[in-house]
Amino acid sequence: MTDPTGRNDGRTAQEMLDYLVTHLNGALRRPGMYGGETAIRLYLDAVAFAEASEQEWQQELKDLQTRRGSSSTGVRGAFQDLWGDAHEGAVASVYAEIAHRQGWLQLDRTLTSAEHYEIRRVSETWCRKDRFLSDVVTAFGPPSVLFGGNNPNYPKTLAYATDQRDDTLLCFHLWNSFAPEPSSSSASVHAEPVLWAFRDGGTLFTDGFIFTPRKDPPVGVRTEVRAQENRVARRPELRWNLAGCTPAALAGRNRLMDETTALDSVLQQAHMAQVSSVTGFEADGEIRVDLSDPAELDQLRRAMAVESLPGFHCMCGGDVRFELFDCAGERLAVVVLHHGATLRWGLWESDAVLADGRLLLAWLDGHGMPGPMQQFEADRQRAEERSEDERSWLAAMPAGLEGTADRILDLSRTGGRPSPELLAELTGRLQATFPDPVERALALLEWYGSGSGRCSGYPVHEGVPGELLGRVPIAELLAGLADPRAEERHEAGAVRHLVGWKTRPHQKRDVAGLPEPLRARLLAHARRSGDSDKQGRAERWLAPPRA
């Protein structure tokens, strides 16, 4: 770079881009310090220019307006229309989605695909109850990005994201402010920020919101009594009483006993169980079970028998809550069931693995709460489908890559991206095994067309052949698809690759240059797939423009 006098200051274009991206991320996190929405847009303009992505940035703005996420007064206006208020963190989170898709958002924490899926799975039911900032962090861990600063007296948005640009930014919008009365000007309305809404994409801007019961007009919220908020924030469900013992005394006793039998010792004193859904199996409601019958109590004790405490802690809030009471009506313990497999209890340092989770699910089913068993079976079915997808993906792995499967599969377990070294090794092996570029292209297309076949939300390891395809010249891909050996499975990989998000350095040019018969063939394949996301992408990329 040169200064106005023509002298070279030694700064490269990449250094300038890095500088702008750093300040863009600062403006997104603390918009009030940088100048709000206007400053964010200016930084996005500058970053797009520095990366030669002006067209993509302008298209993002058009898409945002089409989705009604921006009005004549910007994103702030869309929030104002939606809920009568527009704090800067919420506005910044919308622009952060664009930055994430373009590869400009810097994450403080990167979720695995499994963690991202889990938040999406529980969000609708989890938001049916009033929640606070501490509830969000306890349930889902530290955010990938915090918009709005750390001061608990002000609104903020917590966003959770993977390193996959196609995965949506999952946003929890929280509100707080100072009480308007002069006598309490130094006190905030809430003891901590209260959750108003969860946001996850959406065809239209408003489609992506799930509102909590607490979401009322700001004026109504400010009239609430702060003492009530303090009672909620203290989370009384974490308090307990056991046979008159103090928490310290009981903790001391618990360390002396086998942790796996500690809960059973409490169950022996239980005379009643109150069971309710945490994640909202609506048809189940709440049940109360009389445990004064020894046979009934023994059945529950067997169902809640613990095998081990391996030291892990599930990130979600659980599925079913058990409150156990003694004969005097005093609460003995609160235990939460997670995924039909583990229990969480305040006296354990980690979650405990059930000896037989199905026994507890069957107990719930037999007492009028079938939802957890149904959810467990549905999750098991999805797990089997994922396993089948993985077997299909492994079966389609090209020859010459023996010994690399575990390293690639580990990417989905850790949430990491393939290293340049791994990609270079895979490329070298493929070139040695398939000297013919057409055969090499066919092998990669078949591999990428296997597994789940999705264009977004797929396991990280399935993206590896896509990364390799992105390095293949478009002429070689076209030659492969024109080869007589090209079949449906190769078309599946081609569709997934060509209509995915930023899969090629010159994707628009490459897709625009597709021969019309091939374009029609790939579009027909996408339409037959039954995958609405893939169909929508293919219509945008491959369908002829409307007259």
Secondary structure, DSSP 8 states (H G I E B T S, - for coil): -B-TTS-B----HHHHHHHHHHHHHHHHH-HHHHTHHHHHHHHHHHHHHHTT-HHHHHHHHHHHHHTT--BTTHHHHHHHHHHS---HHHHHHHHHHHHHHHT----SS---HHHHHHHHHHHHHHTTS--BHHHHHHHH-S-SEEES-S-TTS-EEEEE--S-TTS--EEEEEE--B-SSGGGTTSBSSSS-EEEEEE---SSGGGGEEE-TT---HHHHHTS-HHHHHHHHT-GGG---BTTB-HHHHHHHHHHS-HHHHHHHHHTT-SEEEEEESS--TTT-EEEEE--SHHHHHHHHHHT-EEE--S---SS--SEEEEEE-TTS-EEEEEEEETTTEEEETTSSS-EEES-HHHHHHHHHHTT--HHHHHHHHHHHHHHHHHHHHHHHHHHS-TT-TT-HHHHHHHHHHT----HHHHHHHHHHHHHH--SHHHHHHHHHHHHTSTT--SSS--GGGGHHHHHHTTS-HHHHHHHHHSTT--HHHHHHHHHHHSSSS-STTHHHHHHTS-HHHHHHHHHHHHHS--HHHHHHHHHHHS----
